């Protein structure tokens, strides 16, 4: 009997999650060490009231907006993404599309105490690479999410990196979202597997 498409898809998601690779300073590290350090980093950003900046293109831009919202509202870390169409088009027109994100960081006054997160399925989008290069030259911590080919440039340019070794965009995008939510939820001490009540983010019936 032929395996249903959705079963193959779910199995591939699981495979991609289990085979994902984690890097610090372009050297591969084990997942336990990696996520412990990321959790400490996120906790420190919250305690010191610093910021996180998220960048991506297309679907990854939507993910950037989503995570900037969740980290700000739920995670209590002021987070930004370049989601304003007027801002994006003005910077793209006056500088270039490839430099718009970098110029946005300059306007925002990004500091060495902030964190810049890039989301790119290919890991080779030029505007994302320009952000990583700018941050590297200015001692700003970076965290990249990439996929497809392991030779992508995001891994080598960022301080921290998650690489998803899958061959299709949809698969990489789904897995990026899982890791991003995992990082946020761990920093908020949310444990799906140990709770009986339902989470509710409404101010009237708030239940973290």
URKADA-V232555 format. One record per residue. N is the residue number from 1. RES is the residue in three letters. PHI is phi in degrees with one decimal (NA if undefined). D_LAST is the distance of its C-alpha to the last C-alpha in whole Angstrom. Layout:
<<N:RES:PHI:D_LAST> <N:RES:PHI:D_LAST>>
//
This chain:
<<1:UNK:NA:44> <2:UNK:-69.0:42> <3:UNK:-69.6:38> <4:UNK:-58.6:36> <5:UNK:-55.5:35> <6:UNK:-65.3:31> <7:UNK:-67.4:32> <8:UNK:-60.0:34> <9:UNK:-65.5:31> <10:UNK:-62.1:28> <11:UNK:-63.2:30> <12:UNK:-69.4:31> <13:UNK:-59.1:27> <14:UNK:-61.9:27> <15:UNK:-62.4:30> <16:UNK:-63.5:29> <17:UNK:-63.3:26> <18:UNK:-71.8:28> <19:UNK:-96.6:31> <20:UNK:-60.8:29> <21:UNK:-117.2:30> <22:UNK:-124.5:29> <23:UNK:-129.6:31> <24:UNK:-129.2:31> <25:UNK:53.1:34> <26:UNK:69.1:36> <27:UNK:-114.4:36> <28:UNK:-70.4:34> <29:UNK:-130.5:32> <30:UNK:-78.1:30> <31:UNK:-62.3:26> <32:UNK:-61.7:25> <33:UNK:-62.1:26> <34:UNK:-59.2:25> <35:UNK:-75.4:22> <36:UNK:-62.4:22> <37:UNK:-68.7:23> <38:UNK:-64.0:21> <39:UNK:-63.5:18> <40:UNK:-63.7:20> <41:UNK:-63.2:21> <42:UNK:-63.5:18> <43:UNK:-62.1:17> <44:UNK:-65.3:20> <45:UNK:-62.5:20> <46:UNK:-64.6:17> <47:UNK:-65.0:19> <48:UNK:-94.3:22> <49:UNK:57.3:21> <50:UNK:-93.7:22> <51:UNK:-121.0:22> <52:UNK:-120.4:21> <53:UNK:-115.3:24> <54:UNK:-112.5:24> <55:UNK:-135.3:27> <56:UNK:-168.8:28> <57:UNK:-118.7:31> <58:UNK:59.9:30> <59:UNK:-59.3:28> <60:UNK:-68.7:26> <61:UNK:-67.9:26> <62:UNK:-64.1:24> <63:UNK:-64.1:22> <64:UNK:-60.4:22> <65:UNK:-61.3:21> <66:UNK:-58.2:18> <67:UNK:-72.9:17> <68:UNK:-61.5:18> <69:UNK:-63.2:16> <70:UNK:-66.8:13> <71:UNK:-67.1:14> <72:UNK:-73.7:15> <73:UNK:-73.6:12> <74:UNK:-93.9:9> <75:UNK:-84.9:10> <76:UNK:60.5:12> <77:UNK:-123.6:16> <78:UNK:-60.4:18> <79:UNK:-129.3:19> <80:UNK:-126.2:22> <81:UNK:-144.4:24> <82:UNK:-84.4:28> <83:UNK:-105.5:27> <84:UNK:-76.3:29> <85:UNK:-63.9:32> <86:UNK:-66.5:35> <87:UNK:-62.2:34> <88:UNK:-62.1:34> <89:UNK:-71.1:37> <90:UNK:-64.6:39> <91:UNK:-65.8:38> <92:UNK:-66.5:39> <93:UNK:-72.2:42> <94:UNK:-81.8:43> <95:UNK:-113.5:43> <96:UNK:-173.2:42> <97:UNK:-61.4:39> <98:UNK:-67.5:39> <99:UNK:-104.9:39> <100:UNK:-59.6:36> <101:UNK:-67.1:33> <102:UNK:-62.9:35> <103:UNK:-63.5:36> <104:UNK:-62.7:33> <105:UNK:-61.1:32> <106:UNK:-63.9:35> <107:UNK:-63.7:34> <108:UNK:-69.2:30> <109:UNK:73.6:32> <110:UNK:-54.6:30> <111:UNK:-121.7:30> <112:UNK:-66.1:31> <113:UNK:-90.8:27> <114:UNK:-91.4:25> <115:UNK:-128.4:25> <116:UNK:-112.0:26> <117:UNK:-112.9:25> <118:UNK:-111.1:27> <119:UNK:-126.0:27> <120:UNK:-150.5:30> <121:UNK:-59.7:31> <122:UNK:-81.3:34> <123:UNK:73.8:34> <124:UNK:-126.8:37> <125:UNK:-64.0:36> <126:UNK:-63.1:38> <127:UNK:-66.2:36> <128:UNK:-69.6:33> <129:UNK:-63.3:36> <130:UNK:-64.1:37> <131:UNK:-62.5:34> <132:UNK:-64.7:34> <133:UNK:-66.7:37> <134:UNK:-59.3:37> <135:UNK:-65.4:34> <136:UNK:-61.9:36> <137:UNK:-73.3:39> <138:UNK:-117.9:37> <139:UNK:56.4:35> <140:UNK:-104.7:31> <141:UNK:-66.2:29> <142:UNK:-130.1:28> <143:UNK:-142.0:26> <144:UNK:-108.1:28> <145:UNK:-115.7:27> <146:UNK:-142.0:30> <147:UNK:-159.9:32> <148:UNK:58.4:35> <149:UNK:-87.8:38> <150:UNK:-68.4:37> <151:UNK:-81.9:40> <152:UNK:-60.8:37> <153:UNK:-78.0:38> <154:UNK:-60.5:34> <155:UNK:-61.5:34> <156:UNK:-75.5:37> <157:UNK:-89.5:36> <158:UNK:-105.9:32> <159:UNK:-69.6:31> <160:UNK:-119.1:28> <161:UNK:-150.2:28> <162:UNK:-111.9:27> <163:UNK:-116.4:30> <164:UNK:-105.3:30> <165:UNK:-84.0:33> <166:UNK:-114.2:33> <167:UNK:-101.8:36> <168:UNK:-124.2:34> <169:UNK:-61.0:32> <170:UNK:-58.9:30> <171:UNK:-64.8:29> <172:UNK:-62.0:28> <173:UNK:-62.1:26> <174:UNK:-61.6:24> <175:UNK:-70.5:24> <176:UNK:-57.2:23> <177:UNK:-63.7:20> <178:UNK:-61.4:19> <179:UNK:-65.5:19> <180:UNK:-62.4:18> <181:UNK:-68.2:14> <182:UNK:-59.5:15> <183:UNK:-65.0:16> <184:UNK:-63.8:13> <185:UNK:-65.1:10> <186:UNK:-64.2:12> <187:UNK:-67.2:12> <188:UNK:-93.9:9> <189:UNK:59.2:9> <190:UNK:-104.5:7> <191:UNK:-124.9:10> <192:UNK:-52.9:11> <193:UNK:-78.0:14> <194:UNK:-120.5:13> <195:UNK:-118.8:11> <196:UNK:-109.2:12> <197:UNK:-91.4:10> <198:UNK:-88.7:9> <199:UNK:-71.6:5> <200:UNK:-143.4:6> <201:UNK:-93.2:7> <202:UNK:-67.7:10> <203:UNK:-61.7:11> <204:UNK:-77.8:12> <205:UNK:-133.8:10> <206:UNK:-61.8:6> <207:UNK:-148.7:4> <208:UNK:-67.7:0>>
//
